[in-house]
């Protein structure tokens, strides 16, 4: 879940303002309204690119490269550690524009399509009616970039370092029920979906329901701002963090292509870091199953009735199911077949559920009737380990992201050092109560993104539509403004890329978003797992605002460390 969301480039001169204050301070965009207006007035309207020197390759630490085929071991060995890698060849900087002959390009595309078909890099074909319900019917390769996207190792390491801190933040915020309810109270009045989620959360607070074992499989998404050369967080996903399976395959695909054609391209396959996302997600689910301590229990995948991205999910269940039994059910099926036993256990068709893993339930479309809401409430009331619990789900909302960016709020939940590290990646975030910022957004809408409380892509508002919506909300004096937040728009550097969709290669100027997966498992006071778990790179045409892969805006990609 989660979509690429472009978000405001900040000039070099304004960065000095951003981080002069103590660790308790937030980004420059939370200073006084007059200062905000003055700074924004100086912003350039063009997109600046990096100089070639920023892409110089240096000796660095990187993830151990894995083989070009996906891991299928069920042993859940320790995750790959970083180690010093002595390069066997002298590496060139990643070219700012690769010169690929038509013959080489044809070979690359052909080899990539064959590899994708043989290795399960597939989704359901939307033109085939049963492709979202019947495995093996109407498969087509997932959209992907032909070559990996370059990124400086320092940004990669920064994003990986932040993942365990964000994991811990989610857990701590989830325990503060009053903070969640108060922060979302106004949103509840105008957003029916958020209201229903809060109602379930409120019921859990009323019965003093404690989640003794807490499991989170998260993904924090970032973009690299071209003007400031800073990594900014776009959003934190706490429910249905997708593409751990297919994302790993794209990393393997790119290493395969560079092993075959790297000399012709001047690229080294060792610079594509190993991607352990699906294995570590499976490891976290397995450890949670063990913590539940019922050898007859199952892992429940909560899925949508039609899911063209089912193979991404099946890669995860494939790693589990030979040792850890798994079942797949829709919310409606859970309502029809599920029951709460006297001891609080959740049973589906007579099978006790140890872990509930949500790959649905993040969108209003997942709840077309009361049956789906009844299923969600029943699961929350049970002793099953929820991934995520209703509290974890609420922590991932846009409004909570904006609340945490306010001065001194992070410091309620984290030590100052960790809070400071997170603040460095926070873009500007505001509620629509900030009238000075709203005024600036109406005057310069191209510098902002207007975000509703929705997940899944295709929901954000850009450009002149920002101005129109803000004026509409002001004119109507609508309480609906509580359903939105404003976010600084980030402008990444665009570069020439080859994007493959439905067997056709498209050459586009493209931008990318980096997602870092994280896994967190806690049993009472004992943290069993808190790791970063691989990555997801998504690339899209630079002219597109939205960018979800499942929604058709972006393609899957991987990294090339420089």
Residue, then its C-alpha position, 0 to 999 in steps of 0.5 A: x500500500x502507499x503511493x508515490x506522492x510528489x511533494x516543495x523544493x527548498x532553496x539552499x539558503x533556507x536550509x540554514x534555517x532548518x537545522x540551526x535549532x535544538x533537537x526539539x525543533x521541527x523543520x523550517x516550515x514550522x517557524x513563524x508565518x511571516x518567516x514561512x512566507x518570506x522563505x517560500x517567496x524565495x523558492x525557485x520554480x525550476x527543478x535543479x539537477x545534481x552535478x555529476x560529482x554527486x554521482x561519483x562512486x566511492x569505496x563503500x559498505x553495501x549489502x551482501x549481494x544475493x543470487x539472481x534467484x529468490x530465496x526459498x529457504x524456510x529456515x529464517x537465517x539471520x538477515x544479511x549483515x553489511x560488510x566491506x566489499x573489495x571491488x574487482x573492477x574499477x567502477x565508473x560513476x553511474x552515467x547521467x545518460x546511458x547510451x544504449x544501442x538499439x540492438x543492446x536495448x532489444x536484448x535487454x528487454x527480451x532477457x528481462x521479459x523472459x526472466x520475469x516470466x520464469x521467476x514469477x515477477x507477475x501480476x494479474x492482467x486487468x483485461x482478463x476477467x478471472x485474473x484477480x481471483x484465480x491463480x495462474x489465469x491471465x498473468x502478465x509481467x509486473x511493470x518494471x524499470x529496465x535498469x536500476x536507479x542510482x542513489x548515493x550510499x549515504x542516503x541509502x544508509x540514512x533511510x535504513x538507519x531510520x527504519x528501527x526508530x520509526x518502528x519503535x515510534x509506531x509502537x509507542x504512539x499506538x499505546x497512547x490511546x488519548x493522543x490518537x483519539x484527540x488528534x483525530x477527533x476533528x477528522x472523525x466528524x467529517x471522514x466516515x471511514x476514519x470515524x469507523x476506525x476510531x469507533x473500533x479503537x474506542x471500543x478497545x479502550x473501553x474494554x481495556x483490550x491490551x495487545x500483549x504481542x504486537x507485530x508491525x510490518x511497515x514501510x517508510x517512503x522517501x524522495x530525494x529533493x534535488x534542490x537541497x539534496x535532502x532525503x524527505x519522508x513522504x509517508x509511513x505505511x503501517x497497513x498492507x505494506x505491499x511489494x515485499x515479494x515482487x520488489x525483491x524479484x526486481x532487485x534479482x532481475x537487475x543483478x541478472x541483467x547486469x551480470x549478462x550485460x554490465x560490461x556493455x553498460x559500464x555497470x557493476x551488478x555488485x552495486x545493486x544491494x541485496x533485497x531481503x524484504x520478503x524473507x524478513x517479513x516471513x521471518x517476522x510472521x513466523x516469530x509472531x506465530x511462535x510467540x502465540x504458542x499454539x501449534x495448531x493455529x494458522x496465519x490468516x491473510x486478509x485479502x480483497x475479493x479481487x486482487x491482481x497483485x496476489x502473487x506479491x502476497x503468495x511469495x510471502x505465504x510461500x515462504x511460510x506455509x510449508x511449516x506455518x499453515x496459512x489461509x486466505x480470507x476476505x473480510x466478508x468471508x471472515x464475518x461469515x465463517x469466523x467466531x470468537x471463542x470463550x477464551x477470546x481466540x479467533x476461529x475461522x472455519x474451526x481453525x484457530x488464528x494466531x496471526x492476522x495479516x492485513x492485505x485489505x482493510x485500508x480503504x473505504x472500498x474494502x468495507x462495502x457493507x456492515x459484514x466487513x466492519x463486523x469482521x474487523x471488530x471481531x478480529x480486534x476483540x480477539x487474542x490473535x496477533x494483528x498486523x496491524x492492530x487498530x492502534x497501529x493502523x491509526x498511527x499511519x494516518x496522514x493526520x497523525x503524521x502531521x501531528x508528530x511533525x509539530x514541535x516537541x510532539x516527537x519528543x513525547x515518544x522518543x529520546x531526543x537523539x532519535x527524534x532529531x534523526x527523524x526530524x531531519x527527514x520531515x517535510x513541511x506538514x500543516x493542518x488547514x487551521x494554519x491560515x498563513x500557510x493556506x494563504x501561501x498555498x492558494x498563491x503558490x499551489x504548485x509548491x504544495x500537495x493536499x492530502x486526504x486521509x486515504x491510502x492506496x494511491x490516486x487520492x492526493x490533490x496537486x497544482x491548481x486543484x489545490x487552490x480550487x479545493x482550498x478556496x472551496x473549503x474556505x467559501x463553504x466554511x466547511x468542517x471538511x477541511x479537517x479531513x485534509x493536511x497540506x504537505x510541502x511538495x518535493x521535486x526530485x531530479x528527473x533522469x532518462x529511464x526505460x520503463x517496461x509495461x505489457x512487454x513494451x519499452x517506454x523511454x521517459x524522464x522519470x523520478x523515483x521514490x525509495x521505500x524502506x521496510x521495517x519489521x517490529x515484534x514485541x512480546x510484553x517488555x521484550x522486543x523480539x525483532x526491530x529491523x530494517x527489512x529490504x527496500x522498494x523502489x518505485x519509478x514513474x514518469x516525471x510528469x505524473x503526480x501520483x505514483x502507485x504501482x497497483x494503481x498504474x502510475x509507477x513501475x517497480x525498480x531497484x537501486x544502484x549504489x553510487 
